């Protein structure tokens, strides 16, 4: 969990809509889950 927090993984979980506005490939989004 700590590594995800440092990489901003927590922000992705809290604001999933933000990921939609960014050019993030599906395989990258899978890693943040």
Secondary structure, DSSP 4 states (H G I P E B T S, - for coil): -HHHHHTTHHHHHH-HHHHHHTT--HHHHHHT-
